[in-house]
Each structure stands twice: as C-alpha cells, then as structure tokens.
Amino acid sequence: MRFEGTKDYVAPRDLAVAVNAAITLERPLLVKGEPGTGKTELARQVAASLGTDLIEWSIKSTTRAQQGLYEYDAVSRLRDSQLGDERVHDVGRYIRRGKVWEAFEASERVVLLIDEIDKADIEFPNDLLQELDRMEFHVYETGQTVRARHRPVVIITSNNEKELPDAFLRRCFFHYIRFPDADTLKKIVAVHHPNVKQDLLAAALTRFFAVRDRQGIRKKPSTSELLDWLKLLLADDLDAADLRRDSMDALPRLHGALLKNEQDVALFERLAFLARGQR
C-alpha cells in the first residue's frame, strides 16, 4: 500500500514519503501546517489512493478521548430500569461505539482521521496513547476487549494551537506541510481550475504572494483561500490587466476571500491611502 498522490490532490514528494513511512512503521502520521494547507484533505485522498474507507473523527474543545472508544449511556439504562424494561440486563445495548472502535472492527483496513487534535484538552493525546499503540482497548462495562482486526492507517492533524505531549509525539511519525511555492500552487490550481488563463494565474499569484508577504499581516491567506479567490475572479470575468491596474498597496479585488479580519483590511486600506497621497 503506497501513496503517490491522486489526480485531485498534489502531494509534494516529501509528503508522500511521510505518508508511506508512517504506513510502513505502522505509526500514526501527525501532520501539522497552516490552516488551509490540505491536512484534512490529505487523509481523504490517502483513503482514495489506497482504495480504503475513511473514518473521520473531528475533535472539538469538549471532545474526550473516551468518546473515540465508546460511551456508556447510564442515564438511558436507569430510565429503562425504572420503567421495568427487561432489556436493561443487556448492558451492551447502552454502549455507543466511537470512531476508534469503528476503525478497529472494520472488515478491511481503513484510514482513521483524528482531525485537529490540538483543539482538545492537553490530556486528550495521552489518553489515547495505549489504545493507538497496542491497537486494543477494554470495555469495562461488558468485560470485552476490542482488538483491531486490521491496523488502520491513522492520520492526526494539528494546527499547532497547543503543544502535544512528548510521550504522544514519540509514537507518531511527524510531518510539517510547508506552504507551497509558486510552481506547486500552479499545479494545485490546475487541479481545481484547469481552464484558468496563464496570464491571469501569474498575475493572481503575484498579488497573492504580495498579500502573504506584507509585513504586519495577522492572518496570511492560505491555499484554500487562493482557490476561492480565483473562483471569484473567474466568475467576474476579470483578467490579468484588471489585477495589474491595482496598486500593490491597495486592497485586492474581492479581498474578502483573502483577508479574514478587520485588522488586515485596515492595514491595506492605510497602505492604499498612503499610496494615493504620494501620487
């Protein structure tokens, strides 16, 4: 099982090497990078490339590690007991399987995505150490031990909002997705907008990198935001000349696709004002 990218996902060589190394080592692949650089999409494309199902576990600030294994619905069992329901003796009826359990019991090897692990409490990664290492866990309410029928390919994403424990990192293969250079971005754009004119793309990329590299910007636009911006440019039938006529210090056309907070918009408005004052 090897990942080489797909027709819908441009995977740099170092990223493909990392995916295949994690598969060979049978270790979780921990992927970090700026938001919008395709970390979540990577798991989907790995599953598509390997011809396996994908099980997604999206992490929130309130998510507990136990929820990925199973949850015991004691409230429902108590209610049924009060109602005299005979099925109350079947404890298994009140066990809700989590995403990790689903991955362990799948009839074939699957890709398990644990998305944005850094959103959870700091103890969350440590609470999954043994289960992901041994590929098994114990259900205390039923006395059952759940073992992986086929070791899943585990991909864990992080936006680096908080540090992860060293014991957890030791069990992972790590890869940081660097922001794509211009040539890689052209390949990515070609996948999503194959009919874009090359002169428009060149002008858009020049403007895009000027925005990203502007000193003082708080939220740099990402790959996904570039794709959205290009979609709007194409929908409005703008061409390269339209982009070049703008001052490099002015707000970009349709800037709401690139600038996502009022501080960055204000920065470019001030630059545009200064540029007009110098004419």
Secondary structure by P-SEA (a helix, b strand, c coil): ccccccccccccaaaaaaaaaaaaacbbbbbbccccccaaaaaaaaaaaacbbbbbbbbcccccccccccccaaaaaaaaaaacccccccccccccccaaaaaaacccbbbbbbcccccccccccccccccccccccccccccbbbbbccccbbbbbbcccccccaaaaaaccccccccccaaaaaaaaaaccccccaaaaaaaaaaaaaaaacccccccccaaaaaaaaaaaaaacccaaaaaaccccccccccccccccaaaaaaaaaaaaaaaaac
